[in-house]
């Protein structure tokens, strides 16, 4: 047996209900002339036989065939008088703004970063929403549920947000290092883009906020290391400073040889670190020599002392010539060669100047003593 309802109203004490149906289970028995009370922050949608009859705004409404014309044919054929009963449901829809609703990524968003290549991002924030079209909202999401709260819709809306946010990030930024300065712009664009998605369910997205978009912890650690290296600046200067500081501390420590020795050892270790830093810097600059040109000179073995030295005219160790050259064409020749492999000039021995008879190498074109041209 259904209770005959004369006053139809609902007050939400939890603050989280979006829709509440009267009655919660089954359908109610209403009479023409019943009073429907709707608060300022509510809409009331009247249903009969699963079909919406009308949407009532704030105020007190008397259920009659005048304000619900569709009831006339149904009720008047079965009952007579203004108190004729009929079976129906009233859905009270809260029109207030529901704030501090959370969104966040369950799985990381794959983002192509121009500096870090591919990186995984996690994002979270908050948003607020309100029902904009009560009847559409009930038909699309609520259905015949007796009560519908923010908990039941929050997950659905979060999924909608995350799916759109991945595309939005790819279109808006090129590197995660630019994220902080674009939070407001991304939030504004997101709110605009989500408006249509929310609107087709009768919902208005009032506010949308981004609290953070972050890479995984291991990537954050590498970013911190990169920042530390940038703060240090010139690594060679830094290592020299650390070495000098360690050596100074060791010299100042007069409490015992052990402590001083430890300080000296630390200084030596830092000196080694500086040497390694120099070697790495030379390698990164493109050559082992580390010179201005960035390319090291080729190494040769000195025929006099046998040491491996940079190629040149004279050995930097013993001062002897590093190689012989043909007196005729000037090209390098092997020590002890009898003929030049380039021009065929006979090598070895000496000749006399045709004018001053000074000794000179075979094939000499001008005498080194008198300057006479040789035939």
Secondary structure, DSSP 4 states (H G I P E B T S, - for coil): -PPEEEEE----SSS-EEEEEESSSS-EEEEEEEEEEE-TTEEEEEEETTEEEEEE-SEEEE--TTTSTTHHHHHHTT--STT-EEEEEEEEEE-S-EEEEEEE-SSPEEEEETTTEEEEEEEEEEEEEEES-HHHHIIIIITT-SEEEHHHHHHHHHHHHHHHHHHHHHHH-S-GGGHHHHHHHHHHHHHHHHHHHHHTTTEEEEEEEEEEEEE-HHHHHHHHHHHHHHHH--HHHHHHHHHHHHHHHHHH--S-HHHHHHHHHHHHHHHHHHHHHHHHHHHHHT-SS--SSS-PPPEEE-TTT--EEESSSB-TTT--BS-EE-TTT--EE-TT-SB-TTT--B-SS-EE-TTT--EE-TT-SB-TTT-PBP-
